[in-house]
């Protein structure tokens, strides 16, 4: 597992976002990234569903059919002299099968890497840190994420190393969560790089 490449890709994306959305005077963008991560972790937990004791349906949401974005659901694209060809992305079906649970996990990774860049931990080599079960994993992740914000607000009273230490824990816990949810690092890295191109396009199109 090597995060170096992903940190560099995230740095380029962050710079692109900073160009399109410059920081306002006094803006605490780290706080916004922390809140964004917590929101995404909540969405991830919602797709996992294993905490929903009030429901008989606690199966993770791992399959969903969406409209193919490459052809807008038509199933074909225009070729030479307006000839039509089956869309390569969806093989002419007009739909795109996705794994919502996995996609939310990858979205979380974007904010974790971005927070890591702000705190300068990109040279860190992570390892999976597992709690007793997935519910405890989510709770600990949210707790350690909140501590980053709390410690950063009191930076005069604590060392930057303590803040980075919490960030290391968040990375370790998050990687372990991926393993507990059944994702491999190869899958995560491939999905991250694919989504990275989409995120750059969004910035170009005024997202």
C-alpha positions as CSV (number, residue, x, y, z in Angstrom):
1,X,0.0,0.0,0.0
2,X,1.5,3.3,-1.1
3,X,-0.4,6.6,-0.7
4,X,2.3,8.7,-2.2
5,X,0.8,8.7,-5.7
6,X,-2.7,9.4,-4.4
7,X,-1.4,12.3,-2.3
8,X,0.2,13.8,-5.4
9,X,-3.0,13.4,-7.4
10,X,-4.9,15.0,-4.6
11,X,-2.5,17.9,-4.4
12,X,-3.1,18.6,-8.0
13,X,-6.8,18.5,-7.6
14,X,-6.7,20.7,-4.5
15,X,-4.7,23.2,-6.4
16,X,-7.2,23.2,-9.2
17,X,-10.0,23.7,-6.6
18,X,-8.1,26.5,-5.0
19,X,-7.8,28.2,-8.4
20,X,-11.5,27.9,-9.1
21,X,-12.6,28.6,-5.6
22,X,-10.0,30.8,-3.8
23,X,-10.1,30.9,0.0
24,X,-11.9,33.8,1.5
25,X,-10.2,35.9,4.1
26,X,-10.5,34.2,7.4
27,X,-11.9,31.1,5.9
28,X,-11.2,27.9,7.8
29,X,-11.1,25.4,4.9
30,X,-9.6,22.7,7.1
31,X,-12.8,22.8,9.2
32,X,-14.9,22.5,6.1
33,X,-12.9,19.5,4.9
34,X,-13.3,17.9,8.3
35,X,-17.1,18.4,8.2
36,X,-17.3,17.2,4.6
37,X,-15.5,14.0,5.6
38,X,-17.9,13.5,8.5
39,X,-20.9,14.0,6.2
40,X,-19.4,11.5,3.7
41,X,-18.7,9.0,6.5
42,X,-22.4,9.3,7.5
43,X,-23.5,8.7,3.9
44,X,-21.1,5.7,3.8
45,X,-22.6,4.3,7.0
46,X,-26.1,4.8,5.5
47,X,-25.3,2.7,2.5
48,X,-23.7,0.1,4.8
49,X,-27.0,-0.1,6.9
50,X,-25.6,-2.4,9.5
51,X,-26.4,-0.1,12.4
52,X,-30.1,0.1,11.5
53,X,-31.4,-2.1,14.3
54,X,-35.0,-0.9,13.6
55,X,-35.0,-2.4,10.1
56,X,-35.1,-5.9,8.8
57,X,-33.2,-4.7,5.8
58,X,-29.6,-4.3,6.9
59,X,-28.0,-5.4,3.7
60,X,-25.3,-3.0,2.3
61,X,-26.2,-1.1,-0.9
62,X,-23.7,-2.5,-3.3
63,X,-25.6,-2.4,-6.6
64,X,-27.5,0.5,-8.3
65,X,-28.4,1.2,-11.9
66,X,-27.8,4.8,-13.0
67,X,-28.1,6.6,-16.4
68,X,-24.9,6.3,-18.3
69,X,-23.2,9.7,-18.2
70,X,-21.2,9.1,-21.4
71,X,-24.3,8.8,-23.6
72,X,-27.0,10.4,-21.3
73,X,-28.9,7.1,-21.2
74,X,-29.4,6.9,-25.0
75,X,-27.2,3.9,-25.5
76,X,-25.4,5.3,-28.4
77,X,-23.0,8.1,-29.4
78,X,-22.5,10.0,-32.6
79,X,-19.7,8.9,-34.8
80,X,-18.4,10.0,-38.2
81,X,-20.9,12.1,-40.2
82,X,-23.5,11.7,-37.5
83,X,-23.5,7.9,-37.7
84,X,-24.5,6.2,-34.4
85,X,-22.4,3.8,-32.5
86,X,-23.1,1.8,-29.4
87,X,-21.8,3.6,-26.3
88,X,-18.5,2.0,-25.2
89,X,-19.1,2.9,-21.6
90,X,-22.4,1.1,-21.2
91,X,-22.3,-1.3,-24.3
92,X,-25.4,0.3,-25.6
93,X,-27.6,-0.3,-22.6
94,X,-27.9,3.4,-21.6
95,X,-27.3,2.4,-18.0
96,X,-24.3,2.2,-15.7
97,X,-24.1,-0.3,-12.8
98,X,-22.5,1.2,-9.7
99,X,-21.6,0.2,-6.2
100,X,-22.9,3.1,-4.0
101,X,-21.2,1.7,-0.9
102,X,-17.8,1.6,-2.6
103,X,-18.3,5.0,-4.3
104,X,-19.0,6.7,-1.0
105,X,-15.9,5.1,0.5
106,X,-13.7,6.5,-2.3
107,X,-15.4,9.9,-1.9
108,X,-14.3,9.8,1.8
109,X,-10.7,9.1,0.7
110,X,-10.6,12.4,-1.2
111,X,-11.2,14.4,1.9
112,X,-8.9,12.3,4.1
113,X,-6.1,12.9,1.6
114,X,-6.9,16.6,1.4
115,X,-6.9,16.9,5.2
116,X,-3.6,15.0,5.2
117,X,-2.0,17.5,2.8
118,X,-3.1,20.4,4.9
119,X,-1.4,18.8,7.9
120,X,1.6,17.6,5.9
121,X,1.4,13.9,6.5
122,X,1.8,12.8,2.9
123,X,5.0,10.8,3.6
124,X,3.3,8.7,6.2
125,X,3.2,4.9,5.5
126,X,-0.2,3.7,6.9
127,X,-1.3,0.4,8.3
128,X,-4.8,-1.0,9.0
129,X,-6.0,-0.3,12.5
130,X,-9.1,-2.4,13.3
131,X,-11.6,-2.0,16.1
132,X,-13.9,-4.9,17.2
133,X,-16.5,-4.3,14.5
134,X,-17.6,-2.0,11.8
135,X,-19.9,0.1,14.1
136,X,-17.0,0.8,16.4
137,X,-14.8,1.5,13.4
138,X,-17.2,4.3,12.2
139,X,-17.5,5.7,15.7
140,X,-13.8,5.9,16.3
141,X,-13.2,7.4,12.8
142,X,-15.7,10.2,13.6
143,X,-14.2,10.7,17.0
144,X,-10.6,11.0,15.8
145,X,-11.7,13.3,12.9
146,X,-13.4,15.6,15.4
147,X,-10.2,15.6,17.6
148,X,-8.2,17.0,14.6
149,X,-10.5,20.0,14.6
150,X,-10.5,20.4,18.4
151,X,-6.7,20.2,18.6
152,X,-6.2,22.6,15.6
153,X,-8.5,25.2,17.3
154,X,-6.1,25.0,20.3
155,X,-2.9,24.8,18.3
156,X,-1.1,27.2,20.8
157,X,-1.7,24.7,23.6
158,X,-0.7,21.5,21.7
159,X,2.1,20.6,19.3
160,X,1.4,20.2,15.6
161,X,2.7,16.6,16.0
162,X,-0.3,15.7,18.2
163,X,-2.6,17.0,15.5
164,X,-0.7,15.0,12.8
165,X,-0.9,11.9,15.1
166,X,-4.7,12.1,15.0
167,X,-4.6,12.4,11.3
168,X,-2.4,9.3,11.1
169,X,-5.0,7.4,13.2
170,X,-7.8,8.6,10.8
171,X,-5.9,7.2,7.8
172,X,-5.2,3.9,9.6
173,X,-8.8,3.5,10.7
174,X,-10.1,4.4,7.3
175,X,-7.9,1.9,5.5
176,X,-9.0,-0.8,8.0
177,X,-12.7,0.1,7.4
178,X,-12.2,-0.5,3.7
179,X,-10.8,-4.0,4.4
180,X,-13.7,-4.7,6.8
181,X,-16.2,-3.6,4.1
182,X,-14.5,-6.0,1.6
183,X,-12.6,-3.6,-0.6
184,X,-9.0,-4.2,-1.8
185,X,-6.4,-1.5,-2.0
186,X,-6.1,-2.2,-5.8
187,X,-9.8,-1.5,-6.3
188,X,-9.7,1.6,-4.1
189,X,-6.6,3.1,-6.0
190,X,-8.1,2.4,-9.4
191,X,-11.5,3.9,-8.5
192,X,-9.7,7.0,-7.0
193,X,-7.8,7.7,-10.1
194,X,-10.9,7.2,-12.3
195,X,-12.9,9.6,-10.2
196,X,-10.0,12.1,-10.1
197,X,-10.4,12.8,-13.8
198,X,-14.1,13.4,-13.2
199,X,-13.4,15.8,-10.4
200,X,-11.0,17.8,-12.6
201,X,-13.7,18.0,-15.3
202,X,-16.2,19.2,-12.8
203,X,-13.9,22.1,-11.9
204,X,-13.5,23.0,-15.5
205,X,-17.3,23.0,-16.1
206,X,-18.1,25.3,-13.2
207,X,-19.2,22.6,-10.7
